[in-house]
Amino acid sequence: MGARRVLRCQASLVVALATALISHVALGQEAAGFSANPVLSGAPYLIDFAQESNADAVTPGILNQGGVNSSFGQSMTNELGATGTAGDQDLATKLVDPTASVTTLNFQNRFVSSFYGNSDQQNTFVFQPVIPYKAFGTNHIFRATMPYRLDGPFQDGLDPVTLFDLMVIPAFQGRMGVGPVVSFAPNNGKGRDTIQAGPAVGYVTQKGKWTLGAFNQNLISSDTNVSFLQPVIAYTINPKWTISAGDLQEGYDWKSDQWVSLPVGFQVGRLVQFGKTTLRLAYNPQYNFRDLDGNPEWTHLFGVGLVVK
């Protein structure tokens, strides 16, 4: 069963890459006015709320990290237009900056190889478009995250869809993003709220080849009050390779007064060019120290990010 799941994971990644290439051809003319760079470096901020393995048991604090770095706000037209080593190096740095303004189509397969409390595995396919825009003289980033669970110990199907719109402003020798985040969960008939919303705030600065910062999200409803903190730590190795902390969502449940997710990991990213098509490939293994029953233990995120120019 383990080998079959790994093969299915790899097949999903191939399908995602093919879909991305097809989408690029279709969108190339339409999106020509956007400034963008690939973003698969650190954080998609995907939040999966408590998932149910059966009618009576709710697994606490399941957080299957989203897998592509969100980006919320600065024009990169000049950087993307640069050529030569200096331009490439600058672009590589932007790939790990979660405050960079980008237009991307991100595809990811998230493979949970082990859970706490059971021996099953799980594949989840994630689609995440990221669209920067300007409104009232201010840079914004809009992002939708749409995960679909393919198999595993929980019911297959659509996971909570998360949307956010962040306004990006210069602050303290870096950039700050502030805005609302909303999550729409499928109606499972258990009487739980299907909509959660709250504030999101982040800050990022660059020091040479280092990109440093943090991002916080809060989702609140009558039966939900959770906060997530994501550290942003990334290093640009050379014009093609980057390494970062990855999509680490440290989750705290204020209702139950406990940490529900404590992952550690790293992400390796590689920038590739196919003709005029720019892609970023990324691999992000994670280990979750929070050993609640039903929580992922080992998670492997395989991502492809397509730049729409």
The 8 nearest C-alpha neighbors of each residue, nearest first, counted from 0:
[[1, 3, 2, 4, 5, 120, 119, 6],
 [2, 0, 4, 3, 5, 120, 112, 6],
 [1, 3, 5, 4, 0, 6, 7, 8],
 [2, 4, 0, 6, 1, 5, 7, 8],
 [3, 5, 7, 1, 6, 2, 8, 0],
 [6, 4, 8, 2, 7, 3, 9, 1],
 [7, 5, 9, 3, 8, 4, 10, 2],
 [8, 6, 10, 4, 5, 9, 11, 3],
 [7, 9, 5, 11, 6, 10, 4, 108],
 [10, 8, 6, 12, 11, 7, 5, 13],
 [9, 11, 7, 13, 12, 8, 6, 14],
 [12, 10, 14, 8, 9, 13, 15, 7],
 [11, 13, 15, 9, 10, 14, 108, 16],
 [14, 12, 10, 16, 15, 11, 17, 9],
 [15, 13, 11, 17, 12, 16, 18, 10],
 [14, 16, 12, 18, 13, 17, 106, 19],
 [17, 15, 19, 13, 18, 14, 12, 20],
 [16, 18, 14, 20, 19, 15, 13, 21],
 [19, 17, 15, 21, 16, 20, 22, 14],
 [20, 18, 22, 16, 17, 21, 15, 23],
 [19, 21, 23, 17, 22, 18, 16, 24],
 [20, 22, 18, 24, 23, 19, 17, 25],
 [23, 21, 19, 25, 20, 24, 26, 18],
 [24, 22, 20, 26, 21, 25, 27, 19],
 [23, 25, 21, 27, 22, 26, 20, 28],
 [26, 24, 22, 23, 27, 21, 28, 29],
 [27, 25, 23, 29, 24, 28, 30, 22],
 [26, 28, 24, 30, 23, 29, 25, 31],
 [29, 27, 31, 30, 26, 25, 24, 308],
 [28, 30, 26, 27, 31, 32, 25, 308],
 [31, 29, 32, 27, 28, 308, 33, 26],
 [32, 30, 308, 28, 33, 29, 27, 307],
 [31, 33, 30, 34, 308, 29, 28, 307],
 [34, 32, 308, 31, 30, 35, 102, 307],
 [33, 35, 76, 75, 101, 74, 308, 32],
 [101, 36, 34, 102, 33, 100, 308, 306],
 [35, 37, 101, 306, 38, 94, 79, 102],
 [38, 36, 306, 94, 279, 304, 305, 278],
 [39, 37, 94, 68, 40, 304, 36, 67],
 [40, 38, 67, 68, 304, 41, 281, 37],
 [41, 39, 68, 95, 38, 67, 94, 245],
 [40, 42, 68, 245, 246, 67, 39, 243],
 [68, 41, 43, 246, 67, 69, 44, 66],
 [42, 44, 67, 68, 65, 69, 66, 45],
 [43, 45, 42, 65, 46, 64, 69, 248],
 [44, 46, 65, 43, 64, 144, 47, 161],
 [45, 47, 62, 48, 44, 64, 63, 65],
 [48, 46, 62, 63, 159, 61, 45, 158],
 [47, 49, 61, 50, 46, 62, 60, 159],
 [50, 48, 61, 59, 60, 58, 57, 51],
 [51, 49, 58, 48, 57, 61, 52, 153],
 [50, 52, 57, 53, 58, 153, 56, 49],
 [51, 53, 153, 152, 56, 50, 57, 154],
 [54, 52, 51, 56, 55, 57, 153, 154],
 [53, 55, 56, 51, 52, 57, 189, 187],
 [54, 56, 53, 57, 51, 52, 189, 58],
 [57, 55, 53, 54, 51, 58, 52, 50],
 [58, 56, 51, 59, 50, 49, 55, 52],
 [57, 59, 293, 49, 50, 51, 292, 56],
 [60, 58, 49, 61, 57, 291, 259, 293],
 [59, 61, 259, 49, 62, 260, 58, 48],
 [60, 62, 294, 49, 59, 48, 47, 63],
 [61, 63, 47, 64, 46, 60, 260, 48],
 [64, 62, 47, 61, 65, 46, 295, 45],
 [65, 63, 45, 62, 66, 246, 248, 46],
 [64, 66, 45, 43, 44, 67, 63, 42],
 [67, 65, 43, 246, 42, 64, 300, 107],
 [68, 66, 39, 43, 42, 41, 40, 69],
 [42, 67, 69, 41, 43, 39, 40, 38],
 [70, 68, 43, 42, 97, 67, 71, 38],
 [69, 71, 97, 98, 99, 100, 72, 68],
 [72, 70, 140, 98, 100, 99, 165, 139],
 [71, 73, 100, 99, 98, 167, 138, 139],
 [74, 72, 100, 99, 75, 98, 138, 71],
 [75, 73, 100, 76, 34, 72, 99, 101],
 [74, 76, 78, 77, 34, 79, 73, 35],
 [77, 75, 34, 79, 78, 74, 80, 35],
 [76, 78, 80, 79, 75, 81, 74, 34],
 [77, 79, 75, 81, 80, 76, 90, 86],
 [80, 78, 76, 81, 77, 75, 90, 36],
 [79, 81, 77, 78, 76, 82, 86, 75],
 [82, 80, 86, 78, 79, 77, 83, 87],
 [83, 81, 86, 80, 87, 84, 85, 79],
 [82, 84, 86, 85, 87, 81, 88, 238],
 [83, 85, 87, 86, 88, 82, 238, 89],
 [86, 84, 88, 87, 83, 89, 82, 81],
 [85, 87, 81, 82, 89, 88, 83, 84],
 [88, 86, 90, 238, 84, 89, 85, 91],
 [87, 89, 238, 91, 85, 90, 86, 84],
 [88, 90, 86, 92, 87, 91, 85, 93],
 [91, 89, 87, 93, 92, 88, 86, 78],
 [90, 92, 88, 94, 238, 89, 93, 87],
 [91, 93, 89, 90, 94, 235, 95, 88],
 [94, 92, 96, 90, 95, 91, 99, 89],
 [95, 93, 91, 38, 92, 96, 37, 40],
 [94, 96, 40, 93, 92, 233, 97, 41],
 [95, 97, 93, 98, 99, 94, 210, 92],
 [98, 96, 70, 69, 99, 68, 95, 71],
 [99, 97, 71, 70, 72, 96, 100, 73],
 [100, 98, 73, 72, 70, 96, 97, 71],
 [101, 99, 72, 73, 74, 131, 71, 70],
 [35, 102, 100, 36, 131, 34, 103, 99],
 [101, 103, 130, 35, 129, 307, 131, 306],
 [104, 102, 306, 129, 305, 307, 128, 105],
 [103, 105, 128, 305, 304, 127, 129, 306],
 [104, 106, 304, 127, 126, 128, 303, 103],
 [107, 105, 126, 303, 125, 15, 302, 304],
 [108, 106, 302, 125, 301, 124, 303, 109],
 [107, 109, 124, 301, 123, 300, 12, 110],
 [110, 108, 300, 123, 122, 299, 107, 124],
 [109, 111, 122, 299, 298, 121, 112, 300],
 [112, 110, 298, 121, 120, 113, 297, 299],
 [111, 113, 120, 297, 110, 298, 121, 114],
 [114, 112, 296, 297, 111, 120, 295, 118],
 [115, 113, 295, 296, 294, 117, 293, 116],
 [114, 116, 292, 293, 294, 117, 296, 290],
 [115, 117, 292, 293, 114, 118, 291, 294],
 [118, 116, 114, 119, 115, 293, 113, 292],
 [117, 119, 113, 114, 120, 116, 115, 112],
 [118, 120, 117, 152, 151, 113, 114, 121],
 [121, 119, 112, 151, 111, 113, 118, 152],
 [120, 122, 151, 111, 150, 110, 123, 112],
 [123, 121, 110, 149, 109, 150, 148, 111],
 [122, 124, 148, 109, 149, 147, 108, 125],
 [123, 125, 108, 147, 146, 107, 148, 109],
 [126, 124, 146, 107, 145, 106, 147, 108],
 [127, 125, 106, 145, 105, 144, 146, 107],
 [126, 128, 144, 105, 143, 104, 145, 129],
 [127, 129, 104, 103, 143, 142, 105, 130],
 [128, 130, 142, 103, 102, 141, 127, 104],
 [131, 129, 102, 141, 140, 142, 128, 132],
 [132, 130, 140, 139, 100, 101, 141, 102],
 [133, 131, 139, 138, 140, 130, 134, 141],
 [132, 134, 138, 137, 139, 136, 135, 131],
 [133, 135, 137, 136, 138, 132, 139, 166],
 [136, 134, 137, 133, 138, 139, 132, 166],
 [135, 137, 134, 133, 138, 139, 132, 166],
 [138, 136, 134, 133, 135, 139, 166, 167],
 [137, 139, 133, 72, 167, 166, 132, 134],
 [140, 138, 166, 132, 165, 72, 131, 133],
 [139, 141, 131, 71, 165, 164, 72, 130],
 [142, 140, 164, 130, 163, 129, 131, 139],
 [141, 143, 129, 163, 162, 128, 130, 140],
 [142, 144, 162, 127, 161, 128, 145, 163],
 [145, 143, 127, 161, 160, 126, 146, 45],
 [144, 146, 160, 126, 125, 127, 143, 147],
 [147, 145, 125, 158, 124, 157, 126, 144],
 [146, 148, 157, 124, 156, 123, 158, 125],
 [147, 149, 123, 155, 156, 150, 157, 122],
 [150, 148, 123, 155, 122, 147, 156, 124],
 [151, 149, 121, 155, 122, 148, 152, 123],
 [150, 152, 121, 120, 153, 119, 122, 149],
 [151, 153, 119, 52, 154, 121, 120, 150],
 [154, 152, 52, 151, 51, 155, 50, 150],
 [153, 155, 156, 52, 152, 51, 151, 150],
 [156, 154, 148, 150, 149, 153, 157, 151],
 [155, 157, 148, 147, 154, 158, 149, 150],
 [156, 158, 147, 146, 148, 159, 185, 155],
 [157, 159, 146, 147, 160, 156, 184, 47],
 [160, 158, 184, 183, 47, 182, 161, 185],
 [161, 159, 145, 183, 182, 144, 158, 184],
 [160, 162, 182, 144, 181, 143, 159, 183],
 [163, 161, 143, 181, 142, 180, 182, 144],
 [162, 164, 180, 142, 179, 141, 181, 165],
 [165, 163, 141, 140, 178, 179, 139, 142],
 [166, 164, 178, 177, 140, 139, 176, 71],
 [165, 167, 139, 177, 176, 138, 178, 168],
 [168, 166, 176, 72, 138, 175, 139, 71],
 [167, 169, 175, 174, 170, 176, 166, 138],
 [170, 168, 174, 173, 175, 167, 171, 172],
 [169, 171, 174, 173, 172, 175, 168, 202],
 [170, 172, 173, 169, 174, 204, 175, 202],
 [173, 171, 170, 204, 174, 169, 205, 203],
 [172, 174, 204, 170, 171, 203, 169, 175],
 [175, 173, 169, 170, 203, 168, 202, 204],
 [174, 176, 202, 168, 201, 167, 170, 169],
 [175, 177, 167, 201, 166, 200, 165, 202],
 [178, 176, 200, 165, 166, 199, 167, 175],
 [177, 179, 165, 199, 164, 198, 166, 200],
 [178, 180, 198, 199, 163, 197, 164, 181],
 [179, 181, 163, 197, 196, 162, 198, 199],
 [182, 180, 196, 162, 161, 195, 163, 179],
 [181, 183, 161, 195, 160, 194, 159, 196],
 [184, 182, 194, 160, 159, 193, 161, 185],
 [183, 185, 159, 193, 194, 182, 160, 186],
 [186, 184, 187, 159, 193, 183, 158, 157],
 [185, 187, 188, 193, 184, 189, 191, 192],
 [188, 186, 189, 185, 190, 191, 184, 193],
 [187, 189, 186, 190, 191, 185, 193, 54],
 [190, 188, 187, 191, 186, 54, 192, 55],
 [191, 189, 188, 192, 187, 186, 193, 222],
 [190, 192, 189, 193, 222, 188, 187, 186],
 [193, 191, 194, 190, 222, 220, 221, 195],
 [192, 194, 184, 183, 186, 191, 185, 195],
 [195, 193, 183, 192, 182, 184, 196, 220],
 [194, 196, 220, 219, 182, 218, 181, 183],
 [197, 195, 181, 218, 219, 180, 182, 194],
 [196, 198, 218, 217, 180, 179, 219, 181],
 [199, 197, 179, 217, 178, 180, 216, 200],
 [198, 200, 216, 178, 215, 179, 177, 180],
 [201, 199, 177, 215, 176, 214, 178, 216],
 [200, 202, 214, 176, 175, 213, 215, 177],
 [201, 203, 175, 212, 213, 174, 176, 214],
 [204, 202, 212, 174, 211, 173, 175, 98],
 [203, 205, 173, 211, 210, 212, 174, 172],
 [206, 204, 210, 209, 207, 211, 203, 173],
 [207, 205, 209, 208, 210, 204, 211, 173],
 [206, 208, 209, 205, 210, 235, 234, 92],
 [207, 209, 235, 234, 206, 210, 92, 205],
 [208, 210, 234, 206, 207, 205, 233, 211],
 [211, 209, 205, 233, 232, 204, 96, 206],
 [212, 210, 232, 231, 204, 203, 205, 209],
 [211, 213, 203, 231, 202, 230, 204, 232],
 [212, 214, 230, 231, 229, 201, 202, 203],
 [213, 215, 201, 229, 228, 200, 202, 230],
 [214, 216, 228, 200, 227, 199, 201, 229],
 [217, 215, 199, 227, 226, 198, 200, 218],
 [216, 218, 226, 197, 198, 225, 199, 227],
 [217, 219, 197, 196, 195, 225, 224, 226],
 [220, 218, 224, 195, 223, 196, 197, 217],
 [219, 221, 223, 195, 222, 224, 192, 196],
 [220, 222, 223, 219, 192, 224, 195, 191],
 [221, 223, 220, 192, 224, 191, 219, 254],
 [224, 222, 220, 219, 221, 225, 254, 218],
 [225, 223, 219, 253, 218, 254, 252, 220],
 [224, 226, 252, 218, 251, 217, 253, 223],
 [227, 225, 217, 251, 216, 250, 218, 252],
 [226, 228, 250, 216, 249, 215, 248, 251],
 [227, 229, 215, 249, 214, 248, 250, 230],
 [228, 230, 248, 214, 247, 213, 249, 215],
 [231, 229, 213, 232, 212, 214, 228, 247],
 [230, 232, 212, 213, 211, 229, 233, 244],
 [233, 231, 211, 244, 243, 210, 230, 212],
 [232, 234, 243, 210, 209, 242, 95, 244],
 [235, 233, 209, 242, 208, 241, 236, 243],
 [234, 236, 241, 208, 92, 237, 91, 240],
 [235, 237, 241, 240, 234, 238, 242, 208],
 [236, 238, 240, 239, 235, 88, 241, 91],
 [237, 239, 88, 87, 91, 240, 84, 236],
 [240, 238, 270, 237, 269, 91, 241, 271],
 [241, 239, 269, 237, 236, 268, 238, 235],
 [242, 240, 235, 268, 236, 234, 267, 269],
 [241, 243, 267, 234, 266, 233, 268, 235],
 [244, 242, 233, 266, 245, 232, 265, 234],
 [243, 245, 265, 232, 266, 264, 233, 41],
 [246, 244, 41, 266, 265, 243, 247, 283],
 [245, 247, 42, 41, 66, 248, 64, 43],
 [246, 248, 229, 245, 262, 249, 263, 230],
 [247, 249, 229, 228, 227, 250, 246, 64],
 [250, 248, 261, 228, 260, 227, 229, 247],
 [249, 251, 227, 260, 259, 226, 258, 248],
 [250, 252, 258, 226, 259, 225, 257, 253],
 [253, 251, 225, 254, 257, 256, 255, 258],
 [252, 254, 256, 224, 255, 225, 251, 257],
 [255, 253, 252, 256, 224, 223, 225, 222],
 [254, 256, 253, 257, 252, 258, 251, 224],
 [257, 255, 253, 254, 252, 258, 251, 259],
 [258, 256, 252, 255, 251, 259, 253, 254],
 [257, 259, 251, 260, 250, 252, 261, 256],
 [258, 260, 60, 250, 251, 257, 289, 252],
 [259, 261, 250, 249, 289, 258, 262, 62],
 [262, 260, 249, 287, 288, 289, 263, 250],
 [263, 261, 287, 286, 247, 288, 285, 260],
 [264, 262, 286, 285, 287, 247, 261, 265],
 [265, 263, 285, 284, 244, 286, 245, 262],
 [264, 266, 244, 245, 243, 283, 284, 267],
 [265, 267, 283, 245, 243, 242, 282, 244],
 [266, 268, 242, 282, 281, 241, 283, 243],
 [269, 267, 281, 241, 280, 240, 242, 266],
 [268, 270, 240, 280, 279, 239, 281, 271],
 [269, 271, 279, 239, 278, 280, 240, 268],
 [272, 270, 278, 279, 277, 269, 273, 239],
 [271, 273, 277, 276, 274, 278, 275, 270],
 [274, 272, 276, 275, 277, 271, 278, 20],
 [273, 275, 276, 272, 277, 271, 278, 20],
 [274, 276, 273, 277, 272, 308, 278, 23],
 [275, 277, 273, 274, 272, 278, 306, 23],
 [278, 276, 272, 306, 271, 305, 273, 275],
 [279, 277, 305, 271, 304, 270, 272, 306],
 [278, 280, 270, 304, 269, 37, 303, 271],
 [281, 279, 303, 269, 268, 302, 278, 270],
 [280, 282, 268, 302, 267, 301, 269, 39],
 [281, 283, 301, 267, 266, 300, 302, 284],
 [282, 284, 266, 300, 265, 299, 245, 285],
 [285, 283, 299, 264, 298, 300, 265, 282],
 [286, 284, 264, 298, 263, 297, 262, 299],
 [285, 287, 297, 262, 263, 296, 264, 288],
 [288, 286, 262, 296, 261, 289, 263, 285],
 [287, 289, 261, 290, 262, 286, 296, 260],
 [290, 288, 260, 261, 287, 291, 259, 258],
 [289, 291, 288, 115, 292, 294, 296, 287],
 [292, 290, 294, 289, 293, 115, 59, 259],
 [291, 293, 116, 115, 294, 58, 290, 59],
 [292, 294, 58, 115, 116, 114, 291, 295],
 [293, 295, 61, 291, 115, 292, 114, 296],
 [296, 294, 114, 297, 113, 115, 111, 293],
 [295, 297, 114, 287, 113, 286, 115, 294],
 [298, 296, 286, 113, 112, 285, 111, 295],
 [299, 297, 111, 285, 110, 284, 112, 300],
 [300, 298, 284, 110, 283, 109, 111, 285],
 [301, 299, 109, 283, 282, 108, 66, 284],
 [300, 302, 282, 108, 107, 281, 109, 299],
 [303, 301, 107, 281, 280, 106, 300, 282],
 [302, 304, 280, 106, 279, 105, 107, 16],
 [303, 305, 105, 279, 278, 37, 39, 104],
 [306, 304, 278, 104, 103, 105, 277, 37],
 [305, 307, 103, 37, 277, 36, 308, 102],
 [306, 308, 103, 102, 305, 30, 23, 27],
 [307, 31, 33, 30, 306, 35, 34, 27]]
